[in-house]
Amino acid sequence: MTQSLKIILRSGKDDAVRRFHPWIFSGAIKKIQGNPADGKNAEVFSNKDEYLGCGIYQDASIAVRILAFTPERPESFGTGFWAEKIQKAMEIRRVTGLTSDPSTNVFRLVHGEGDHLPGLIIDDYDGNLVVQIHATGLYRFLDDIVAALQRVYGARLKSIYDKSRDTLPESFWQERQPRGFLVGTANDIEVLENGHRFLVDIEQGQKTGFFIDQRENRQLLTRYCRDRKVLNTFCYTGGFSVYALAAGAREVHSLDSSARAMEMTARNVELNFPKAPPHRCITSDANQYLQANTEEYDLIVLDPPAFAKHTHVKHNAIQGYKRLNLEAMKKIQPGGILFTFSCSQVIDMNLFRSTVMAAGILAGRQLRLLHQMSQGSDHPVNMFHPEGHYLKGLVLIVD
């Protein structure tokens, strides 16, 4: 049995973990007893030798991810531990109605810190599970996690795919090979979301294959689409576009800089509307299109990738969001609707609102706020880990 590490924190550096924050930063550590290595079990103590929790160590800025705040032995992190945690996560999805909704068979099963499993993401595509591990130390437990998923799902399980290749550093893979499918296989997975059909490429697609976190916001969009001309920028595989067409939009333009994304968008539109709907695919950079094109729209969706993943690039991200929203506001008809998002974790809702407001001032447009949006209920936020609230969105009337 691997001997666990004893992590002793510096004086005054235990406040966050006492408030159940699940991260221990390397700078908070005073001393490590034992031989530190990625994936080792770690018990965390205050400078006064008070027990605080146990988790998994790695040599990184986030040195320990806490898995339990109770005084249990960290050697208990076997298949049974993961199965119990995953079953609790499944129960939350059952309570919110996702596991029994005949119109939706795609949802996030485990949302990292939001499900008290920091560093672990698992998405369910109609029984095809995609696992993403975001911490090298956690990767040691992949086989236990797979066994736990088999225990929880039983005969409902179709496949398990490991997509950690996209989330762990390149140096990690120099000594090992990505594993791909761990159970079964799957190609061209088709899922249902609120009755709409989507093809999902779990191997080559972004994230785990589909932006599941926007499900509730896509449904909200349907209130505002009828008889409107809609532009869906950064459309990826056309989620907002399909919803807009189904809600009676007069015309929908889907835009993305990726030719592969536009191909998937076209396939998803055809899957739902085989009789040539009023839809157009545009392969272009969003800012360049908005600056150069003379068309105006009644509704625009701005759903860009994260402009800032780290604090030191926050200023550049703010400027990027400001420019993008400014250009969009120039293309919206008076009384039009803007759905605008940020998935940059380091930019909170107040800062995002201020940035969009600044764009409105520069554009000379009056803005009225109709809705503030966040990620779906299957992406819960741990109240002791506010960093988990990464997706922010606003619905605005642009006069």
Stockholm file with secondary structure:
# STOCKHOLM 1.0

chainA/1-399         MTQSLKIILRSGKDDAVRRFHPWIFSGAIKKIQGNPADGKNAEVFSNKDEYLGCGIYQDASIAVRILAFTPERPESFGTGFWAEKIQKAMEIRRVTGLTSDPSTNVFRLVHGEGDHLPGLIIDDYDGNLVVQIHATGLYRFLDDIVAALQRVYGARLKSIYDKSRDTLPESFWQERQPRGFLVGTANDIEVLENGHRFLVDIEQGQKTGFFIDQRENRQLLTRYCRDRKVLNTFCYTGGFSVYALAAGAREVHSLDSSARAMEMTARNVELNFPKAPPHRCITSDANQYLQANTEEYDLIVLDPPAFAKHTHVKHNAIQGYKRLNLEAMKKIQPGGILFTFSCSQVIDMNLFRSTVMAAGILAGRQLRLLHQMSQGSDHPVNMFHPEGHYLKGLVLIVD
#=GR chainA/1-399 SS CCCCEEEEECTTCCHHHHTTCCEEEGGGEEEEESCCCTTCEEEEECTTCCEEEEEEECSSSEEEEEEECSSCCGGGCSHHHHHHHHHHHHHHHHHTTCTTCTTCCEEEEEEGGGGTCTTEEEEEETTEEEEEECCGGGGGGHHHHHHHHHHHHGGGCCEEEECGGGTSCGGGGGGSCCCEEEESCCSSEEEEETTEEEEECTTTSSTTSSCGGGHHHHHHHGGGCTTCEEEEESCTTTHHHHHHHHTTCSEEEEEESCHHHHHHHHHHHHHHCCSCCSEEEEESCHHHHHHHCCCCEEEEEECCCCSCSSGGGHHHHHHHHHHHHHHHHHTEEEEEEEEEEECCTTSCHHHHHHHHHHHHHHHTCCEEEEEEECCCTTSCCCTTCGGGCCCEEEEEEEC
#=GC SS_cons         CCCCEEEEECTTCCHHHHTTCCEEEGGGEEEEESCCCTTCEEEEECTTCCEEEEEEECSSSEEEEEEECSSCCGGGCSHHHHHHHHHHHHHHHHHTTCTTCTTCCEEEEEEGGGGTCTTEEEEEETTEEEEEECCGGGGGGHHHHHHHHHHHHGGGCCEEEECGGGTSCGGGGGGSCCCEEEESCCSSEEEEETTEEEEECTTTSSTTSSCGGGHHHHHHHGGGCTTCEEEEESCTTTHHHHHHHHTTCSEEEEEESCHHHHHHHHHHHHHHCCSCCSEEEEESCHHHHHHHCCCCEEEEEECCCCSCSSGGGHHHHHHHHHHHHHHHHHTEEEEEEEEEEECCTTSCHHHHHHHHHHHHHHHTCCEEEEEEECCCTTSCCCTTCGGGCCCEEEEEEEC
//
